[in-house]
Amino acid sequence: MQGKLIICTHRRFGPQRPSCAARGSETLAEQLEQALAERGIELELERVECLGECESGPNMRLAPGGTFFRGVDETRLNEVLEAGG
């Protein structure tokens, strides 16, 4: 069974309402798609509206039953890819 990397791309508007998309998750999703293809990692990338952790985003989760990554930025993409590959 192929694994899945779930990434929150929810955007909440307003400075008092943090969100994963406002912190760059959409760009991270594009970078991850490219890196998965380049490395030949068979991991489906699924964008979702919310993982329930807006205060600590961008958030990602490996499924099924995998690691939950909070506060992901470009410097942590290799960590996510290694966990999924």
PDB file as gemmi writes it, atoms N, CA and C in Angstrom:
CRYST1    1.000    1.000    1.000  90.00  90.00  90.00 P 1                      
ATOM      1  N   MET A   1       0.839  -1.189   0.000  1.00  0.00           N  
ATOM      2  CA  MET A   1       0.000   0.000   0.000  1.00  0.00           C  
ATOM      3  C   MET A   1       0.883   1.251   0.000  1.00  0.00           C  
ATOM      4  N   GLN A   2       0.571   2.145  -0.903  1.00  0.00           N  
ATOM      5  CA  GLN A   2       1.327   3.391  -1.013  1.00  0.00           C  
ATOM      6  C   GLN A   2       0.958   4.320   0.128  1.00  0.00           C  
ATOM      7  N   GLY A   3       1.975   4.985   0.681  1.00  0.00           N  
ATOM      8  CA  GLY A   3       1.724   5.932   1.739  1.00  0.00           C  
ATOM      9  C   GLY A   3       1.250   7.262   1.203  1.00  0.00           C  
ATOM     10  N   LYS A   4       0.902   8.119   2.114  1.00  0.00           N  
ATOM     11  CA  LYS A   4       0.369   9.411   1.751  1.00  0.00           C  
ATOM     12  C   LYS A   4       0.947  10.469   2.685  1.00  0.00           C  
ATOM     13  N   LEU A   5       1.258  11.606   2.129  1.00  0.00           N  
ATOM     14  CA  LEU A   5       1.662  12.759   2.914  1.00  0.00           C  
ATOM     15  C   LEU A   5       0.546  13.779   2.807  1.00  0.00           C  
ATOM     16  N   ILE A   6      -0.053  14.081   3.931  1.00  0.00           N  
ATOM     17  CA  ILE A   6      -1.170  15.019   3.983  1.00  0.00           C  
ATOM     18  C   ILE A   6      -0.620  16.362   4.431  1.00  0.00           C  
ATOM     19  N   ILE A   7      -0.949  17.414   3.673  1.00  0.00           N  
ATOM     20  CA  ILE A   7      -0.476  18.750   4.010  1.00  0.00           C  
ATOM     21  C   ILE A   7      -1.666  19.704   4.065  1.00  0.00           C  
ATOM     22  N   CYS A   8      -1.708  20.479   5.111  1.00  0.00           N  
ATOM     23  CA  CYS A   8      -2.777  21.459   5.268  1.00  0.00           C  
ATOM     24  C   CYS A   8      -2.473  22.683   4.413  1.00  0.00           C  
ATOM     25  N   THR A   9      -3.463  23.097   3.610  1.00  0.00           N  
ATOM     26  CA  THR A   9      -3.322  24.305   2.801  1.00  0.00           C  
ATOM     27  C   THR A   9      -4.454  25.286   3.106  1.00  0.00           C  
ATOM     28  N   HIS A  10      -4.977  25.191   4.307  1.00  0.00           N  
ATOM     29  CA  HIS A  10      -6.082  26.065   4.721  1.00  0.00           C  
ATOM     30  C   HIS A  10      -5.579  27.490   4.945  1.00  0.00           C  
ATOM     31  N   ARG A  11      -6.364  28.453   4.471  1.00  0.00           N  
ATOM     32  CA  ARG A  11      -6.011  29.861   4.667  1.00  0.00           C  
ATOM     33  C   ARG A  11      -7.124  30.549   5.456  1.00  0.00           C  
ATOM     34  N   ARG A  12      -6.743  31.073   6.603  1.00  0.00           N  
ATOM     35  CA  ARG A  12      -7.651  31.895   7.404  1.00  0.00           C  
ATOM     36  C   ARG A  12      -7.153  33.322   7.293  1.00  0.00           C  
ATOM     37  N   PHE A  13      -8.050  34.236   7.121  1.00  0.00           N  
ATOM     38  CA  PHE A  13      -7.659  35.629   6.906  1.00  0.00           C  
ATOM     39  C   PHE A  13      -7.701  36.422   8.201  1.00  0.00           C  
ATOM     40  N   GLY A  14      -6.784  37.352   8.328  1.00  0.00           N  
ATOM     41  CA  GLY A  14      -6.701  38.206   9.498  1.00  0.00           C  
ATOM     42  C   GLY A  14      -5.467  37.890  10.318  1.00  0.00           C  
ATOM     43  N   PRO A  15      -4.801  38.912  10.837  1.00  0.00           N  
ATOM     44  CA  PRO A  15      -3.552  38.707  11.585  1.00  0.00           C  
ATOM     45  C   PRO A  15      -3.721  37.911  12.875  1.00  0.00           C  
ATOM     46  N   GLN A  16      -4.911  37.869  13.434  1.00  0.00           N  
ATOM     47  CA  GLN A  16      -5.133  37.103  14.667  1.00  0.00           C  
ATOM     48  C   GLN A  16      -5.551  35.668  14.370  1.00  0.00           C  
ATOM     49  N   ARG A  17      -5.570  35.283  13.100  1.00  0.00           N  
ATOM     50  CA  ARG A  17      -6.025  33.954  12.719  1.00  0.00           C  
ATOM     51  C   ARG A  17      -4.944  33.247  11.913  1.00  0.00           C  
ATOM     52  N   PRO A  18      -3.976  32.644  12.569  1.00  0.00           N  
ATOM     53  CA  PRO A  18      -2.894  31.967  11.849  1.00  0.00           C  
ATOM     54  C   PRO A  18      -3.421  30.791  11.025  1.00  0.00           C  
ATOM     55  N   SER A  19      -2.715  30.502   9.959  1.00  0.00           N  
ATOM     56  CA  SER A  19      -3.090  29.352   9.135  1.00  0.00           C  
ATOM     57  C   SER A  19      -1.858  28.809   8.435  1.00  0.00           C  
ATOM     58  N   CYS A  20      -1.972  27.564   8.017  1.00  0.00           N  
ATOM     59  CA  CYS A  20      -0.850  26.910   7.336  1.00  0.00           C  
ATOM     60  C   CYS A  20      -0.529  27.595   6.007  1.00  0.00           C  
ATOM     61  N   ALA A  21      -1.555  27.925   5.231  1.00  0.00           N  
ATOM     62  CA  ALA A  21      -1.316  28.555   3.933  1.00  0.00           C  
ATOM     63  C   ALA A  21      -0.663  29.923   4.093  1.00  0.00           C  
ATOM     64  N   ALA A  22      -1.096  30.675   5.075  1.00  0.00           N  
ATOM     65  CA  ALA A  22      -0.502  31.996   5.304  1.00  0.00           C  
ATOM     66  C   ALA A  22       0.971  31.880   5.682  1.00  0.00           C  
ATOM     67  N   ARG A  23       1.360  30.724   6.182  1.00  0.00           N  
ATOM     68  CA  ARG A  23       2.757  30.490   6.568  1.00  0.00           C  
ATOM     69  C   ARG A  23       3.538  29.723   5.502  1.00  0.00           C  
ATOM     70  N   GLY A  24       2.954  29.565   4.314  1.00  0.00           N  
ATOM     71  CA  GLY A  24       3.712  29.014   3.201  1.00  0.00           C  
ATOM     72  C   GLY A  24       3.468  27.573   2.813  1.00  0.00           C  
ATOM     73  N   SER A  25       2.400  26.962   3.304  1.00  0.00           N  
ATOM     74  CA  SER A  25       2.205  25.540   3.009  1.00  0.00           C  
ATOM     75  C   SER A  25       1.934  25.254   1.534  1.00  0.00           C  
ATOM     76  N   GLU A  26       1.329  26.187   0.820  1.00  0.00           N  
ATOM     77  CA  GLU A  26       1.072  25.954  -0.599  1.00  0.00           C  
ATOM     78  C   GLU A  26       2.387  25.840  -1.374  1.00  0.00           C  
ATOM     79  N   THR A  27       3.325  26.719  -1.070  1.00  0.00           N  
ATOM     80  CA  THR A  27       4.650  26.658  -1.705  1.00  0.00           C  
ATOM     81  C   THR A  27       5.373  25.388  -1.293  1.00  0.00           C  
ATOM     82  N   LEU A  28       5.273  25.007  -0.024  1.00  0.00           N  
ATOM     83  CA  LEU A  28       5.904  23.776   0.444  1.00  0.00           C  
ATOM     84  C   LEU A  28       5.327  22.557  -0.286  1.00  0.00           C  
ATOM     85  N   ALA A  29       4.026  22.556  -0.528  1.00  0.00           N  
ATOM     86  CA  ALA A  29       3.394  21.440  -1.238  1.00  0.00           C  
ATOM     87  C   ALA A  29       3.972  21.320  -2.647  1.00  0.00           C  
ATOM     88  N   GLU A  30       4.157  22.430  -3.321  1.00  0.00           N  
ATOM     89  CA  GLU A  30       4.739  22.408  -4.669  1.00  0.00           C  
ATOM     90  C   GLU A  30       6.175  21.893  -4.627  1.00  0.00           C  
ATOM     91  N   GLN A  31       6.946  22.333  -3.649  1.00  0.00           N  
ATOM     92  CA  GLN A  31       8.329  21.879  -3.514  1.00  0.00           C  
ATOM     93  C   GLN A  31       8.373  20.380  -3.210  1.00  0.00           C  
ATOM     94  N   LEU A  32       7.472  19.914  -2.374  1.00  0.00           N  
ATOM     95  CA  LEU A  32       7.419  18.492  -2.041  1.00  0.00           C  
ATOM     96  C   LEU A  32       7.042  17.645  -3.252  1.00  0.00           C  
ATOM     97  N   GLU A  33       6.073  18.100  -4.041  1.00  0.00           N  
ATOM     98  CA  GLU A  33       5.702  17.359  -5.235  1.00  0.00           C  
ATOM     99  C   GLU A  33       6.894  17.197  -6.169  1.00  0.00           C  
ATOM    100  N   GLN A  34       7.639  18.263  -6.350  1.00  0.00           N  
ATOM    101  CA  GLN A  34       8.813  18.213  -7.219  1.00  0.00           C  
ATOM    102  C   GLN A  34       9.869  17.272  -6.648  1.00  0.00           C  
ATOM    103  N   ALA A  35      10.129  17.381  -5.348  1.00  0.00           N  
ATOM    104  CA  ALA A  35      11.148  16.534  -4.716  1.00  0.00           C  
ATOM    105  C   ALA A  35      10.745  15.063  -4.742  1.00  0.00           C  
ATOM    106  N   LEU A  36       9.475  14.755  -4.530  1.00  0.00           N  
ATOM    107  CA  LEU A  36       9.007  13.367  -4.588  1.00  0.00           C  
ATOM    108  C   LEU A  36       9.251  12.783  -5.974  1.00  0.00           C  
ATOM    109  N   ALA A  37       8.939  13.555  -7.001  1.00  0.00           N  
ATOM    110  CA  ALA A  37       9.140  13.091  -8.373  1.00  0.00           C  
ATOM    111  C   ALA A  37      10.626  12.908  -8.685  1.00  0.00           C  
ATOM    112  N   GLU A  38      11.441  13.875  -8.283  1.00  0.00           N  
ATOM    113  CA  GLU A  38      12.880  13.809  -8.559  1.00  0.00           C  
ATOM    114  C   GLU A  38      13.540  12.625  -7.865  1.00  0.00           C  
ATOM    115  N   ARG A  39      13.104  12.327  -6.655  1.00  0.00           N  
ATOM    116  CA  ARG A  39      13.715  11.249  -5.871  1.00  0.00           C  
ATOM    117  C   ARG A  39      13.061   9.893  -6.093  1.00  0.00           C  
ATOM    118  N   GLY A  40      11.972   9.881  -6.836  1.00  0.00           N  
ATOM    119  CA  GLY A  40      11.277   8.622  -7.098  1.00  0.00           C  
ATOM    120  C   GLY A  40      10.626   8.028  -5.863  1.00  0.00           C  
ATOM    121  N   ILE A  41      10.221   8.870  -4.940  1.00  0.00           N  
ATOM    122  CA  ILE A  41       9.557   8.399  -3.720  1.00  0.00           C  
ATOM    123  C   ILE A  41       8.076   8.212  -4.020  1.00  0.00           C  
ATOM    124  N   GLU A  42       7.588   7.001  -3.808  1.00  0.00           N  
ATOM    125  CA  GLU A  42       6.187   6.706  -4.074  1.00  0.00           C  
ATOM    126  C   GLU A  42       5.345   7.074  -2.866  1.00  0.00           C  
ATOM    127  N   LEU A  43       5.027   8.341  -2.815  1.00  0.00           N  
ATOM    128  CA  LEU A  43       4.249   8.890  -1.712  1.00  0.00           C  
ATOM    129  C   LEU A  43       3.273   9.879  -2.316  1.00  0.00           C  
ATOM    130  N   GLU A  44       1.996   9.639  -2.119  1.00  0.00           N  
ATOM    131  CA  GLU A  44       0.973  10.536  -2.633  1.00  0.00           C  
ATOM    132  C   GLU A  44       0.924  11.790  -1.760  1.00  0.00           C  
ATOM    133  N   LEU A  45       0.825  12.948  -2.379  1.00  0.00           N  
ATOM    134  CA  LEU A  45       0.699  14.202  -1.641  1.00  0.00           C  
ATOM    135  C   LEU A  45      -0.747  14.648  -1.731  1.00  0.00           C  
ATOM    136  N   GLU A  46      -1.374  14.813  -0.584  1.00  0.00           N  
ATOM    137  CA  GLU A  46      -2.779  15.226  -0.549  1.00  0.00           C  
ATOM    138  C   GLU A  46      -2.900  16.546   0.211  1.00  0.00           C  
ATOM    139  N   ARG A  47      -3.479  17.536  -0.446  1.00  0.00           N  
ATOM    140  CA  ARG A  47      -3.752  18.822   0.201  1.00  0.00           C  
ATOM    141  C   ARG A  47      -5.114  18.747   0.879  1.00  0.00           C  
ATOM    142  N   VAL A  48      -5.177  19.170   2.136  1.00  0.00           N  
ATOM    143  CA  VAL A  48      -6.436  19.164   2.874  1.00  0.00           C  
ATOM    144  C   VAL A  48      -6.688  20.546   3.459  1.00  0.00           C  
ATOM    145  N   GLU A  49      -7.915  20.771   3.875  1.00  0.00           N  
ATOM    146  CA  GLU A  49      -8.300  22.071   4.414  1.00  0.00           C  
ATOM    147  C   GLU A  49      -7.844  22.312   5.841  1.00  0.00           C  
ATOM    148  N   CYS A  50      -7.713  21.281   6.651  1.00  0.00           N  
ATOM    149  CA  CYS A  50      -7.299  21.537   8.025  1.00  0.00           C  
ATOM    150  C   CYS A  50      -6.858  20.251   8.713  1.00  0.00           C  
ATOM    151  N   LEU A  51      -5.811  20.374   9.517  1.00  0.00           N  
ATOM    152  CA  LEU A  51      -5.367  19.264  10.366  1.00  0.00           C  
ATOM    153  C   LEU A  51      -5.567  19.605  11.845  1.00  0.00           C  
ATOM    154  N   GLY A  52      -6.246  20.715  12.107  1.00  0.00           N  
ATOM    155  CA  GLY A  52      -6.618  21.068  13.471  1.00  0.00           C  
ATOM    156  C   GLY A  52      -5.512  21.645  14.331  1.00  0.00           C  
ATOM    157  N   GLU A  53      -4.435  22.099  13.732  1.00  0.00           N  
ATOM    158  CA  GLU A  53      -3.297  22.628  14.493  1.00  0.00           C  
ATOM    159  C   GLU A  53      -2.837  23.975  13.936  1.00  0.00           C  
ATOM    160  N   CYS A  54      -3.775  24.858  13.652  1.00  0.00           N  
ATOM    161  CA  CYS A  54      -3.458  26.121  12.979  1.00  0.00           C  
ATOM    162  C   CYS A  54      -2.371  26.930  13.688  1.00  0.00           C  
ATOM    163  N   GLU A  55      -2.355  26.873  14.974  1.00  0.00           N  
ATOM    164  CA  GLU A  55      -1.396  27.669  15.751  1.00  0.00           C  
ATOM    165  C   GLU A  55       0.048  27.239  15.531  1.00  0.00           C  
ATOM    166  N   SER A  56       0.258  26.012  15.045  1.00  0.00           N  
ATOM    167  CA  SER A  56       1.625  25.511  14.914  1.00  0.00           C  
ATOM    168  C   SER A  56       2.004  25.157  13.476  1.00  0.00           C  
ATOM    169  N   GLY A  57       1.289  25.668  12.492  1.00  0.00           N  
ATOM    170  CA  GLY A  57       1.514  25.313  11.093  1.00  0.00           C  
ATOM    171  C   GLY A  57       2.729  25.985  10.479  1.00  0.00           C  
ATOM    172  N   PRO A  58       3.041  25.563   9.280  1.00  0.00           N  
ATOM    173  CA  PRO A  58       2.410  24.570   8.427  1.00  0.00           C  
ATOM    174  C   PRO A  58       2.534  23.151   8.991  1.00  0.00           C  
ATOM    175  N   ASN A  59       1.456  22.399   8.808  1.00  0.00           N  
ATOM    176  CA  ASN A  59       1.372  21.055   9.359  1.00  0.00           C  
ATOM    177  C   ASN A  59       1.249  20.003   8.270  1.00  0.00           C  
ATOM    178  N   MET A  60       1.885  18.849   8.525  1.00  0.00           N  
ATOM    179  CA  MET A  60       1.844  17.714   7.615  1.00  0.00           C  
ATOM    180  C   MET A  60       1.748  16.443   8.435  1.00  0.00           C  
ATOM    181  N   ARG A  61       1.199  15.400   7.796  1.00  0.00           N  
ATOM    182  CA  ARG A  61       1.091  14.109   8.480  1.00  0.00           C  
ATOM    183  C   ARG A  61       1.292  12.985   7.490  1.00  0.00           C  
ATOM    184  N   LEU A  62       2.087  12.024   7.867  1.00  0.00           N  
ATOM    185  CA  LEU A  62       2.232  10.812   7.069  1.00  0.00           C  
ATOM    186  C   LEU A  62       1.103   9.862   7.434  1.00  0.00           C  
ATOM    187  N   ALA A  63       0.507   9.251   6.428  1.00  0.00           N  
ATOM    188  CA  ALA A  63      -0.599   8.337   6.674  1.00  0.00           C  
ATOM    189  C   ALA A  63      -0.345   7.042   5.923  1.00  0.00           C  
ATOM    190  N   PRO A  64      -0.843   5.953   6.408  1.00  0.00           N  
ATOM    191  CA  PRO A  64      -1.662   5.849   7.604  1.00  0.00           C  
ATOM    192  C   PRO A  64      -0.820   5.799   8.881  1.00  0.00           C  
ATOM    193  N   GLY A  65      -1.342   6.386   9.922  1.00  0.00           N  
ATOM    194  CA  GLY A  65      -0.763   6.314  11.258  1.00  0.00           C  
ATOM    195  C   GLY A  65       0.655   6.798  11.418  1.00  0.00           C  
ATOM    196  N   GLY A  66       1.063   7.745  10.610  1.00  0.00           N  
ATOM    197  CA  GLY A  66       2.450   8.165  10.644  1.00  0.00           C  
ATOM    198  C   GLY A  66       2.716   9.409  11.465  1.00  0.00           C  
ATOM    199  N   THR A  67       3.894   9.917  11.274  1.00  0.00           N  
ATOM    200  CA  THR A  67       4.398  11.064  12.005  1.00  0.00           C  
ATOM    201  C   THR A  67       3.619  12.323  11.662  1.00  0.00           C  
ATOM    202  N   PHE A  68       3.397  13.170  12.655  1.00  0.00           N  
ATOM    203  CA  PHE A  68       2.775  14.481  12.480  1.00  0.00           C  
ATOM    204  C   PHE A  68       3.880  15.516  12.565  1.00  0.00           C  
ATOM    205  N   PHE A  69       4.004  16.338  11.554  1.00  0.00           N  
ATOM    206  CA  PHE A  69       5.028  17.381  11.515  1.00  0.00           C  
ATOM    207  C   PHE A  69       4.358  18.737  11.700  1.00  0.00           C  
ATOM    208  N   ARG A  70       4.834  19.501  12.656  1.00  0.00           N  
ATOM    209  CA  ARG A  70       4.301  20.838  12.925  1.00  0.00           C  
ATOM    210  C   ARG A  70       5.375  21.878  12.627  1.00  0.00           C  
ATOM    211  N   GLY A  71       4.946  23.040  12.192  1.00  0.00           N  
ATOM    212  CA  GLY A  71       5.881  24.133  11.964  1.00  0.00           C  
ATOM    213  C   GLY A  71       6.903  23.850  10.884  1.00  0.00           C  
ATOM    214  N   VAL A  72       6.481  23.176   9.835  1.00  0.00           N  
ATOM    215  CA  VAL A  72       7.407  22.809   8.764  1.00  0.00           C  
ATOM    216  C   VAL A  72       7.749  24.027   7.912  1.00  0.00           C  
ATOM    217  N   ASP A  73       9.027  24.163   7.614  1.00  0.00           N  
ATOM    218  CA  ASP A  73       9.481  25.168   6.662  1.00  0.00           C  
ATOM    219  C   ASP A  73      10.450  24.483   5.702  1.00  0.00           C  
ATOM    220  N   GLU A  74      11.019  25.245   4.782  1.00  0.00           N  
ATOM    221  CA  GLU A  74      11.899  24.658   3.765  1.00  0.00           C  
ATOM    222  C   GLU A  74      13.063  23.878   4.366  1.00  0.00           C  
ATOM    223  N   THR A  75      13.536  24.296   5.532  1.00  0.00           N  
ATOM    224  CA  THR A  75      14.690  23.630   6.137  1.00  0.00           C  
ATOM    225  C   THR A  75      14.349  22.220   6.633  1.00  0.00           C  
ATOM    226  N   ARG A  76      13.064  21.897   6.762  1.00  0.00           N  
ATOM    227  CA  ARG A  76      12.658  20.586   7.274  1.00  0.00           C  
ATOM    228  C   ARG A  76      12.119  19.655   6.201  1.00  0.00           C  
ATOM    229  N   LEU A  77      12.131  20.073   4.939  1.00  0.00           N  
ATOM    230  CA  LEU A  77      11.553  19.231   3.898  1.00  0.00           C  
ATOM    231  C   LEU A  77      12.291  17.905   3.763  1.00  0.00           C  
ATOM    232  N   ASN A  78      13.608  17.894   3.901  1.00  0.00           N  
ATOM    233  CA  ASN A  78      14.350  16.626   3.821  1.00  0.00           C  
ATOM    234  C   ASN A  78      13.932  15.684   4.933  1.00  0.00           C  
ATOM    235  N   GLU A  79      13.709  16.211   6.114  1.00  0.00           N  
ATOM    236  CA  GLU A  79      13.259  15.395   7.249  1.00  0.00           C  
ATOM    237  C   GLU A  79      11.926  14.718   6.910  1.00  0.00           C  
ATOM    238  N   VAL A  80      11.017  15.470   6.330  1.00  0.00           N  
ATOM    239  CA  VAL A  80       9.703  14.921   5.948  1.00  0.00           C  
ATOM    240  C   VAL A  80       9.869  13.861   4.872  1.00  0.00           C  
ATOM    241  N   LEU A  81      10.675  14.162   3.858  1.00  0.00           N  
ATOM    242  CA  LEU A  81      10.881  13.219   2.756  1.00  0.00           C  
ATOM    243  C   LEU A  81      11.535  11.928   3.237  1.00  0.00           C  
ATOM    244  N   GLU A  82      12.520  12.024   4.121  1.00  0.00           N  
ATOM    245  CA  GLU A  82      13.177  10.827   4.638  1.00  0.00           C  
ATOM    246  C   GLU A  82      12.221   9.970   5.446  1.00  0.00           C  
ATOM    247  N   ALA A  83      11.341  10.600   6.208  1.00  0.00           N  
ATOM    248  CA  ALA A  83      10.365   9.847   7.003  1.00  0.00           C  
ATOM    249  C   ALA A  83       9.368   9.129   6.101  1.00  0.00           C  
ATOM    250  N   GLY A  84       9.072   9.730   4.949  1.00  0.00           N  
ATOM    251  CA  GLY A  84       8.089   9.148   4.048  1.00  0.00           C  
ATOM    252  C   GLY A  84       8.660   8.194   3.022  1.00  0.00           C  
ATOM    253  N   GLY A  85       9.977   8.218   2.852  1.00  0.00           N  
ATOM    254  CA  GLY A  85      10.553   7.408   1.788  1.00  0.00           C  
ATOM    255  C   GLY A  85      11.280   6.238   2.293  1.00  0.00           C  
TER     256      GLY A  85                                                      
END                                                                             
